């Protein structure tokens, strides 16, 4: 079996793990890029408008979820199609 055939057969698993990795890396990236600003303790001239740590974590989580949504949707769609095609072939 060729590499391409294996990838197509396991496409939903590959997309699921890609969604997981993209989500984690998106969370770490957004949180890491903004955490120094939030946790530095240095007064900002825009102190009234500076987000708190909780808001920054929620923003990072929302960004990670929105980034991972399409690969996860693709994984679910491929899994659903694979299950339906497998059941149809078993019935014949």
C-alpha positions as CSV (number, residue, x, y, z in Angstrom):
1,X,0.0,0.0,0.0
2,X,1.4,3.4,-1.0
3,X,2.0,6.3,1.4
4,X,-0.8,8.2,-0.4
5,X,-3.3,5.4,0.0
6,X,-2.4,5.1,3.7
7,X,-2.9,8.9,4.2
8,X,-6.2,8.8,2.4
9,X,-7.4,5.8,4.4
10,X,-6.4,7.5,7.7
11,X,-7.4,11.1,6.7
12,X,-9.8,11.7,9.5
13,X,-7.2,10.6,12.1
14,X,-4.6,12.8,10.5
15,X,-6.9,15.8,10.4
16,X,-8.0,15.2,14.0
17,X,-4.4,15.3,15.3
18,X,-3.6,18.3,13.1
19,X,-6.6,20.1,14.7
20,X,-5.3,19.2,18.1
21,X,-1.8,20.4,17.4
22,X,-2.9,23.6,15.7
23,X,-5.2,24.3,18.6
24,X,-2.5,23.8,21.2
25,X,0.1,25.8,19.2
26,X,-2.4,28.6,18.6
27,X,-3.2,28.8,22.3
28,X,0.5,28.8,23.3
29,X,1.3,31.4,20.6
30,X,-1.4,33.9,21.5
31,X,-0.9,33.4,25.2
32,X,2.9,33.6,24.9
33,X,2.9,36.7,22.8
34,X,0.6,38.6,25.2
35,X,1.5,37.2,28.6
36,X,4.6,39.3,29.1
37,X,2.5,42.5,28.6
38,X,-0.1,41.3,31.1
39,X,2.2,39.9,33.8
40,X,5.0,42.5,33.7
41,X,3.4,44.7,36.3
42,X,4.7,47.8,34.6
43,X,2.0,50.4,34.5
44,X,0.6,51.0,31.1
45,X,-0.5,54.4,29.9
46,X,-3.7,52.6,28.8
47,X,-4.2,50.8,32.2
48,X,-7.9,51.2,32.1
49,X,-8.1,49.4,28.8
50,X,-5.5,46.7,29.4
51,X,-6.9,43.2,29.5
52,X,-6.5,41.1,32.6
53,X,-4.8,37.7,32.7
54,X,-8.2,35.9,32.7
55,X,-9.3,37.8,29.6
56,X,-6.0,37.0,27.9
57,X,-6.4,33.3,28.6
58,X,-9.9,33.3,27.3
59,X,-8.8,35.2,24.2
60,X,-6.0,32.6,23.6
61,X,-8.5,29.8,24.1
62,X,-11.0,31.3,21.6
63,X,-8.3,31.9,19.1
64,X,-7.1,28.3,19.4
65,X,-10.6,26.9,19.0
66,X,-11.4,29.0,16.0
67,X,-8.1,28.0,14.4
68,X,-8.7,24.3,15.0
69,X,-12.3,24.3,14.0
70,X,-11.9,23.7,10.2
71,X,-9.4,20.8,10.5
72,X,-11.7,19.2,13.2
73,X,-14.7,19.7,11.0
74,X,-12.9,18.0,8.1
75,X,-11.9,15.1,10.3
76,X,-15.5,14.6,11.5
77,X,-16.8,14.8,7.9
78,X,-14.2,12.3,6.7
79,X,-15.0,9.9,9.6
80,X,-18.7,10.2,8.9
81,X,-18.3,9.5,5.2
82,X,-16.0,6.6,5.9
83,X,-18.5,5.0,8.3
84,X,-21.4,5.4,5.9
85,X,-19.4,4.0,3.0
86,X,-18.1,1.1,5.1
87,X,-21.7,0.3,6.2
88,X,-22.9,0.5,2.6
89,X,-20.2,-1.9,1.4
90,X,-20.9,-4.4,4.2
91,X,-24.6,-4.4,3.3
92,X,-24.0,-5.3,-0.3
